Structure formats: structure tokens, C-alpha cells
């Protein structure tokens, strides 16, 4: 069971959560992200900007993108890895190809946009560029209804300006679904599968992209939208500043099971940096027990552009024809975890053939018959099948090894950052100019960070146990390949911060490798050595930062 659970994560780390096959026409055409935005303008002045999120699935009516929702080891039962089939809302011509796309707001809806649509004045004591908060789900539904009514008063081409050829005849505004939100938050097709599966899709320091709790970020205050760098798709403040409402209702497995309250995605300006992740989701009530609607100063929303699935009878007839074609290649949506089916099925078939060959050989030896194959031919085929099984198992070992190596590398890299925060917080406690309240806050943060480090140690222990089930040479090769990949990425890194982060990851991965090889030699787990290595790397980093101030 342990090996299977690690394999789930290994497959995710190796192959990402995108479909196994991308239409061939998209493989030869490079697309530079982020793409130009689609703009929705109202005559009274309100302007909404939408990022284009292509799915690279073509324009067939029932084309879908398969990916995995949920945490990659975080979030527990509230964020279970769940397969999702994602379809776009609008077909746009991206380059030379027609493709289904998601259109999602570049920023959260602002105070100015809210009052502009509702035709009410912006309060004099409120910054219009802050995201709108303290609004209920019903308030948001009324806002979207009014916005759609205003858009439909004019020809759609007068309101929507798109840099890409496409039809917006049946377009309307809505909240994004959970699947749309998370796919976009992870970076969609703008990132590779490895980055897609990480907690965030960013390079370098997180405070360059998101407003989270801390003196080097939000300082505990709500910020204007769009001040920081966007994610790879061009979306701003996706994981923090304010949490965001989704169109979906809360279900543990996203699209099946018991239906609950509202779904809120992402963190906010009070969320700890270490807790930010693309899979973050919580359930909130529609109303409190006293009957008042749920409103929160840390919850806002961003818009998405949707369209009708069946817009006319002619369209319906076309869909019927396309549906018949689609049935031949349809993949049933499911909420099961990734499995080793491909390897086990291949090996199972090989074993069945060996069984039949063995029976055939036994018959020949017993009866002296040579009906179809000679004994020599039968033995040769058995050897071929056995070699195939060895090859399949060796391939599986390589998959397991690389997945566990990448996991240990990511955990170690994150733990270096955690150790650095602990060291910085400890220094704050020794600052005579610091108030008692701030020192008390630092103590609480140290406790949280140390808890995170303990949890990371347990995850590293899990990786070591995984390595214990894999041939040592497969582990060694996987570490070599992973370290080489990180080293190569340093050469193309755009800034000093990113280069520094990659170098720290190399150092952290080497520590993980050292204790892994020691474990394979003596089967003793030395997490103290791993933790000491993380602190040593963190101290060097912190000292360098202080020297540069």
C-alpha cells in the first residue's frame, strides 16, 4: 500500500496532470505566454480584462482536457487527488489553430468595478482598486446578473474586444468552476508538468507574485489588485490577497458525493507563505446560524466568460453527430487515483503467455509431441517474455525512483525555506527594540514553522522507505538525472534570485541523496542529519541576505 501511494505521486511528478496526448497540430506551434487579453467594456466606463487559457485540445464539440485536481500531499481529505475532464467555454484561433479556451478574469473584481456595474458611488473612504470583499454569494449573483443584462443591451461585438478570432454570440459572465480555477492557478499549458504539480507555478521568491502574511509581503493588509507579477498565464493575485468564490458547490471529491456549501479557493493576505498552494479550498456556509448571509473581508471573486453548450436546433443536430464520433474515444470521468495499471497489465499479459508456454512445454516433454513449436522455440519465447517482464519492472523501478527523488528534492528545498524563516524569527526574539507583541507573534510563527519541518521530516522518511523498495542503481541514476536537470535550469534562469533558489535546491537535494544512500547501505534513518543539512544551507542563505543589506 505504501509503495502504491508513493507511486501515485511519482506518476504525477513524472508525467504531470495533462492528457497523455496533445493534438499533433499543437506540438509544432510555439505559443508565447501570457497571451493578449480579451477586454469587456461597458459604455458607462467599467472595463473587465480576461486572460486567455488555451487547453490545446482542438475545437471538436466534445473535446476535453484531462488533469488532476487536488493536493499533491497537502490538504488531506479536503483536497484529494481527483481526475477531472475540463472543457473550454469559447473556441478561439490561437496562432493558426482553433482551440477551446477558458477566459478568466485577470484580476479579482475591484470596488470600482462593483459600484460601476451597480451604478452606485464608490465610498469616499475606500480605495476603488482594492478587490471587493464582504459580499455574499447572493450579492455576487445579483452583480453578475446585472452585468449580463448591461452587456446584452448592446451588440456583443461592441462590448467584447478579442485579439483572437472567435464567436462570442452566446457569451455570458459567471464565476469560474473549481476545475477552471485550479487549472489556471497551476499555470495551465503555459508550464511543464513538473511545475504544474508544484504548490505554486512561480519561479523565485513568492512575494514577487502574491500578497501573503508577513513583513516582506502584505503586512496584514489588503492590497490593490495587479501590483505584483502575474502567473504564467497572466493572472494576478491568484493564490492570495483575497480568497475567491467558485461557481461550484462544495463536494469532497469536487464533482461527486454529498453537496455542501460554497467553495472558496486560494489563500488571502493573512495566509502564511508556507500554506499557499493552488489546491487550497475551503467550504463556507451560505448563511450563519443567526440567519445573516456569509460575508468576509478576506473573500472576493473574479469573473469568467461562459457560453451555451447547445445554442440552437442546428447546433443540437451537429452535437448529436459529433457525439456518436466522440463515444468511440470517450474517457469516463472518475475520481480514482492514478494507478500502475499500464505496467501491471503489460506484465500480466506477459505472465499469461509464459503460463501457456510452460503448459505447452510440459505437454511436449510428457508426450514427446511437436505440434506447433519445437521445445527450443518454446523456451526461446519464454525467455523473450521473461525479458519483457524484466524490462517492464526496470521501467517501473525507474518511474518510482524518479518520482521519489523529485519528491525528496521538493520537500528538502521547501524545508530550507522553512529553516530560514525559523532562523530569522529567532533573531527577532533577540532584538531588544522589538515589542513584546511582535515577539509573541514570532514565537507562534516559530512553533508553526517547526511543526512544518517535523511534517517534512516524516515525508522524507517516507521517501527513504520508498527507496528501500527500489534497486540502489535506479535511485542513483534518478538522482544524477534530477540534479543535472536543475543544473541545466540555472543556465537559463532569468534573474539572480531564481539562480540562487536553484543552487539551494541542488545543495538540499545532495543532502537528501546522502542520507538516502546511507539508508540503502545500513537501513538506518538519520533525519537529524537531514535536518542539520537543511539548517546549514538556510544559515548560509540568511547570512548572505544580511550581508547584502
Buried (B, 14 or more C-beta within 10 A) or exposed (E): EEBEEBBBBBBBBBBBBBBEEBBEBBEEEEBEBBBEBBBBBBEEEBEBBBBBBBBBBBBBBBBBBBBBBBBBBBBEEBBBBBBBBBBBBBBBBBBEBBBBBBBBBBBBBBBBBBBBBBEEEBEEEEEBBBBBBEBBBEBBEBBBEBBBEBBEEEEBEEBBEBEBEBEBEBBBBBBBBBBBBBBBBBBBBBBEBBBBBBBBBBBBBBBEBBBBBBEEBBEEEBBBBBEBEBBBBBBBBBBBBBBBBBBBBBBBBBBEEEEBBBBBBBBBBBBBBBBBBBBBBBBBEEEEEEEEEBEBEBBBBBBBBBBEEEEEEEBEEEBEEBEEEBEEEEEEEEBEBBEBEBBEEBBEBBEEBBEBBEEBBEEBEEEEEEEEBEEEEBEEBBEBBEEBBEEBEEEBBBBBBBBBBBBBBBBBBBBBBBBBBBBBBEEBEEEEEBEEEBBEBBEEBBEBBBEBBEBBBEBBBBBBBBBBEBBBEBBBBBBEBBBEEBEEBBEEBEEEEBBBBBBBBBBBBBBBBBBBBBBBEEEEBBBEEBBEBBBBBBBBBBEEEEEEE
